Amino acid sequence: MKAQISSVDLHYLVEEMQSLVGGRIDKIYHPKKEEVLFQFYVSSKGKFLLRIISGKIMFLSVHKGSYAEPSGFCMFLRKYLGSSRIRSISQAGSERVVVLGFDGKDSKHRLYIELFGQGNIVLTDEKDIIINALQQKKWADREVRKGVEYSYPKREHDFFTISKADFFSVLRSNEELVLLLAKEIGLGGKYAEEVCLLAGVEKSKKKLTDDEKLAVFNALRKILKKPIKAQIVFRDKKIKEIYPFVLSELDGAQTKDYESFNAAYDFYYKEEFAAKDEFVSKHQKMIDKTAAIVAAQQKQIEKLEKKAADNNQKGELLYEHYSLIVNILGELNRARETLSFDEIKKKLRGHKTIKEVDGKNKKIVVDL
């Protein structure tokens, strides 16, 4: 599956998230450096969880998990947003940026969720002046740090609002249609191909007629208004793609339908990520470490007890046959005065009690 969602995916996720509007923040968690979890209470609807994985995805979840004490960034968010109500959830144009508007008791704030590149979570006041961010950074053309006005990199074209004339202008470029849609318009590869299929225009075509351009423009408008019918696509029993609606090219593929696009992502996260990278509090880690030490020590104790029991049994046998062993050792010592170990070994072959003579290590094996 792709590491980051497309702008089209985000459009449909945000559409479903409108159920949060009016809800109040109950709790905020920060289980991992790049991950924040908001718990909302929405009147007459109950509790909702919004999971944000900076730079990758955000979705409504039913899997809460258990977390350790809050991080500094978590405490900061609780201070400014605790008990606030969410007044709006929107996508910033056709960018992979989501804006959460909050109304607090005495102030208003915006939380910007960047789902491109390495991602970021930025809190601003109502005038977009940055109060704090998960990561404070500086680039050649923008800066994210406390006290400066927040901005995000914008494409030249917003495919939600682009006019027919501007769209036709983009298609004048001498480049393959699918590449123009994917890069210049910003649809990404899969949805660019879907637009071409819906329009009935070959995706590799470079020079389009006005009728073909209009067909492509209408196809773009169509996929942005499709009703949600979320699907997970499997290949070799592994999740490969998640789509908000049925794509034309997926006919015959192994798929599973979901009641919502967010629910499909929640399932994917649980199956593909959480099981591999489940959060464990530092207290639980200490408990697990101690338990492992105790288990290792118990095994060592069992080995020592077995060894002690074996040695005890050997000691008892030696005590019972003390006279016999003393006689054997005496005879062997006298034989060593005139014979080599090899000669002694030959003479003792088939002996009733002495079973082995080890000349190298000067040992004998007796059967008691």
N, C-alpha and C positions, 0 to 999 in steps of 0.2 A: 504494500500500500504506500501511496505517496506520503512523504514526511510532513508536508504542510497542505492545508486545505486551499482550495481556489476561492476566488471572490464570489463565484456563483454558489458554491457550497455554503459560504458564509451568509449569503443573502437568504437562503432557505432556513438555516439554523436560527438566524436572528428573527425571521418571521415567526417561528414557533415560540421563541422566547418572549414574545409580547405578553404571555400569560403572567410574567413576573411583574409587570408594570403595576404600581400601587402597593407592591409588597414591601415589607419591612425587614431589614437585616437582623437576623437573630444572632448568628455567629459567623466568625471568619477564621479560617484555618490556613496555615502555610506549611503543608507537609513536606514539600521539596522546594529547592531554590527557585525553580521555574514554575511552580504550581501553586495556585491559590484556590481555595474552595469557599464559596459564599453559601450560607444557609439563609433562605428567605422564608418569611411567613406571609402568605397571601390570604387575606380575609375571605372566608367561605370556600377556599380552595386547599388550604393546608400548607405544609412545608415543601419547599423546593430547594434543590441543591444545584448550584451553578459551578461547574469545574472549569478552571482556566489553566491551560498549559501554554505559557508564554511562547510565542513563536511558532506554535503548532495548531492548536485547536481550543475551542471553548464549547461546552455543551451542557445541557441539563442532565443531571445524573440521579440515580437512586442508590448509589453505592457511596456511603459516607466514609467508612473506615474509622480507625482510632489513631489519634495523633498525640505527640508529646507536647511539652510546654511551647507556647508560641514564640516565634522568632521576633527579632526587632521590627522587621517590616510588617509582620502580622499585627504586632502591638500598635504600630503606627496607623494601619488601616482601621483597626478597632477604635482608636482614639478619634479619628476624623469621620468615620462612616458608621460606627456602631449605632444601631437603632434608626438609622436614616431610612427613608423610603425611596424606592427607585421610581423615578418619574418618567424615564425614557430609556429605550434601548435601540440603538440605530447603528447602521453600518456607515462608515465615512465614505460617501460616494460609492465607487466600485473598488475601493481599496480594501486590503485585508486588515482593517482597523475597525474595532467596535467601540462605540462611545456609550458608557453608562452614565445617566444623569441622576444625581441623588439630591434629595431635599432633607437636610438635617433640621434640628430644632432652631438653630440660629444662622445657618449658612447653607449654601448650595455648592456641590462639587461635581466634577466630572472625572470619570475613570476611563482612561484610554487603554484599550487592550490591543497591542500590536502582535499580529499573527504572521508576520513576514520576517525573513532573516533569523536573527537570534531572538527576536521578540523583545517585548517590554511591557510593563504595567505601570502606567503613569497617572498620578493623582494631581488634578489641578483645581483651582478655584473656578468660580463661574465665568471669569474673564480669561480662562485658559492659561493662567500663570502657574507654573509647576510648583507644587508643594513638596513632592518627593516622587521617586521612581524606584522600581525594582533594580534597574541598572542606570546609572548616570554616565552618559557617553557624549563624545563630541566627534562630529564628522566635518568634512569640508563645507557642507552646505546646511547643516542643522546641528543643534545641540540640545541634549536633554539633561538638565540639571536644575536644581532648586532656584527659583526666582526669575527664570526666563520664560518667555511665552512658548507654549508647546506647539509644535508643528510636526507634520509627518510628510514623507515624500509622496508626491501626487503624480499620477499619470497625466499625460496630456488629454486623454479622453476618458470620460465616465460613461461606461456602456449602458447605464440606466437612463441617462439623460441626453446622450449624444443625438444630435439632429440628423435627419436623413442626409442633408447636404454634407455635413462633416463626415458622416459614415461613408458616403460615396467617395469623398476626397481621399480617405484612407485607402480605399480599394483601388485607387488609381496607381498605387505603387506597383512596380514591376517585380512582385514577389508572390510566391504561392499563397493562395487564399487562406489556407489553414494556418499558415505562419502569421499572416496579418491579423487574423482573428485572435490567435493565441497570444501574440506578443504586443502588437500595436493596440488592439482593443482591450486585451487583458483577460480573455476568457480562460486561458490555459488550454492544453492540448486536447483533452477529452471533450470538453464542451465546444471547442472550435470545430472538431470533427462532427459533433452532433448537429451543429448549425448547418454545416455543409450538407449533411444527409437530409435534414429537414427541408433545406432549400432546393435539393436536387441538383446541386452544382458540384462538379468534381473538385475535390479539396486541393489538388495540385495545380488547378488552373490559375493563370496569371492575369490574363486580360479578360475582364468580365463585361458583358453587355449591360445596359441600364436595367433591363428586365431581370437579369441574374443578380445584379446588385440589390434590386428591390426585394427579390426573393430571399436573399441572404439577410437583409435588414429585417424583414418580417419574421424570419425564422429566429433571429436573435430576440426579438420582442416576445415571440412565442415561448421560448424556453425560460424566460424570466418570469412568466406568468403561469407556468404549469402547476397544477395541483400536486401537492406532496404525496408521493407514494414511495417511501424510502425502501431501498434495497441494498443488501450486502451481497457482493459478488465473491464467490469462492473459486479458487483454483487449487487443485491437489489438496483439498480439504482445509486450505488456509485462506483467511480473509485477505483479499487483494484490493478491493475497491468498495467505496460506499457512495451511493448516489441518492439524491432527493426524489428522483423519479426514474422511470424505466427508460433506459437509453435504447435507441434503435439498434445499435450494433450488438446488444447483449442478448438477442434472440437465441435461445437454446443454451445459454450459459447457466451454470449452477448458481441460483440466487435464493435469498431468503427475504421475505417482506417484513417490514416493521411498521408499527403504528405511527411512528414519528421518525424524522430524520435524527433528532437528538437522541432518541432511544437506540437507534442503530449505532451511533458513535459511542454511546455509553456501553453497549454490549461489546463493541470492538475494544474499547479501552480496558474493560474488565478482563476480556479473554486474552488480549495480546500484550498488554502492558502490566496491569496490576498483578497478574499471576507471576510474572517474571521479576517484577520490581516492587513487591509489596512493601508498604511503609511499615517500619518497626520502630517504636519509640526507643529512646536510649535506655529507659528503664527495662523494657522488654529485652533489649540486647544484652544488658547486664545479667538479667535472669537466665537468658539462654546460654550465655558464656559460663556462668556459674554451674548451670545444670550439666554442661558439656564437661567441665572440670570434674564434677562429682562423678559422672558416669565413667570417665577415664580412670579416676582413682578407684572406683568400685571394681573395674576390670582388673586393675593391678593387684588389688586386695585378693580377688578370687584366684589369680595366678599364684600369689605368694602362699595362700592357704593350701592350694593343691600341692605346691612344692613342699610345704612343711609336712603335709600328710604323707607324701611319698617318702620324705627323709625319715619321718617317724617310723614308717613301716619297715624301712631298710634297717634302722637302728634296732628295732625289735628282733628282726631276723638275725642280725649280727649277735645280739645278746643271747638268743636261743641256741645259736650254733658257734658260740665263742670258742669252745675247745677245739672243734673241727677246724675252724679258720686258723687258729694259732698253730695247729699241727701242720696244715697245708703250707703256711708261710715259712715255718721252720724247715720243712722238707725242701721247698724251693730255694731257700737261701743256701742250704747245704749243697744242693745240686749246682747252684751257680758258681761254686768254688772250682768245679771241674768241667762244667758243660756250658756251652753257649745257649742263648735263648732259642735259637733255631733247633738245636739238639734236644733241648727240654721239650719244645713244642712237638717234635716228632715222637718222643717217648710218651707224651701225655695224650696223643691222638686216640680218641675213643674213651677217654677217662670218664668215669661215672659222675664225678662232681665238677672237675675243672673242665670248662667248655672252651675256653679260649685263652691263649697266651699272647700278649702284645709286647714284643721285645722292644719296639721303638719307644713306646711310652712307659715301659716297665709296669704293665698292668696285667691282671688275670681276671677272667670272668668265671664265677662259680655258680652252680645251680643249687640253690638251697630249697 
